[in-house]
Amino acid sequence: MSLTDDRQSSWKGWIEAMDNLLVYKGFSARIEFDARDNIFFGRILGIEDLVTFHGESVSDLREAFQEAVIDYLESCKAVVI
């Protein structure tokens, strides 16, 4: 799906207005926009592991972030067991 420049600008502005952060289940993620690849991407903050995710739209990004948190929590459980 290709986004128009107007939609890219408004979504990017919305995320910047939110301090470029998403929060889910107590985990925060820093969000950025890659204009070359036309995607949003982020990484989970405050953990030693590198967990990244991306999406072509804000809703895709939110879903990918939630899946990344769930996967991270499941992998932590597997290591402890």
C-alpha positions as CSV (number, residue, x, y, z in Angstrom):
1,M,0.0,0.0,0.0
2,S,1.4,3.4,-1.0
3,L,0.8,6.4,1.2
4,T,0.3,9.9,0.0
5,D,2.7,12.6,1.2
6,D,-0.2,14.3,3.1
7,R,-1.1,11.1,5.0
8,Q,2.6,10.4,5.8
9,S,3.0,13.9,7.2
10,S,-0.2,13.7,9.3
11,W,0.7,10.3,10.7
12,K,4.3,11.3,11.4
13,G,3.1,14.5,13.1
14,W,0.6,12.5,15.2
15,I,3.4,10.2,16.4
16,E,5.7,13.1,17.2
17,A,2.9,14.7,19.2
18,M,2.9,11.5,21.3
19,D,6.7,11.9,21.9
20,N,7.3,9.1,19.4
21,L,6.4,6.5,22.1
22,L,4.0,3.6,22.2
23,V,3.2,1.7,25.4
24,Y,1.8,-1.8,25.8
25,K,1.8,-4.0,28.9
26,G,4.2,-1.7,30.6
27,F,6.7,-1.7,27.7
28,S,7.6,1.4,25.8
29,A,8.9,1.7,22.3
30,R,10.5,4.6,20.4
31,I,9.0,5.1,17.0
32,E,10.6,6.6,13.9
33,F,9.6,7.0,10.2
34,D,11.8,5.9,7.3
35,A,10.8,8.1,4.4
36,R,13.0,6.2,2.0
37,D,11.3,2.8,2.7
38,N,7.9,4.5,3.6
39,I,7.5,2.6,6.9
40,F,7.3,3.3,10.6
41,F,9.7,1.3,12.8
42,G,10.5,1.0,16.4
43,R,12.3,-0.8,19.1
44,I,11.4,-1.7,22.7
45,L,13.1,0.4,25.3
46,G,14.4,-0.5,28.7
47,I,15.4,-4.1,28.0
48,E,18.8,-5.6,27.3
49,D,17.7,-7.5,24.2
50,L,17.2,-5.8,20.8
51,V,13.5,-6.2,19.8
52,T,12.4,-4.2,16.7
53,F,9.2,-4.1,14.7
54,H,7.8,-2.1,11.7
55,G,4.6,-1.3,9.9
56,E,3.4,0.5,6.8
57,S,0.6,2.3,8.7
58,V,0.0,3.4,12.3
59,S,-2.4,0.4,12.9
60,D,0.2,-2.0,11.4
61,L,2.8,-0.5,13.6
62,R,0.7,-0.8,16.8
63,E,-0.1,-4.4,15.9
64,A,3.5,-5.3,15.2
65,F,4.6,-3.6,18.5
66,Q,2.0,-5.6,20.5
67,E,3.1,-8.9,18.8
68,A,6.8,-8.0,19.6
69,V,6.0,-7.5,23.3
70,I,4.0,-10.8,23.4
71,D,6.8,-12.7,21.6
72,Y,9.4,-11.1,23.9
73,L,7.5,-12.1,27.1
74,E,7.0,-15.7,25.8
75,S,10.7,-15.9,25.0
76,C,11.6,-14.7,28.5
77,K,9.3,-17.4,30.0
78,A,11.0,-20.0,27.9
79,V,14.4,-19.1,29.1
80,V,13.3,-19.1,32.8
81,I,11.7,-22.6,32.5
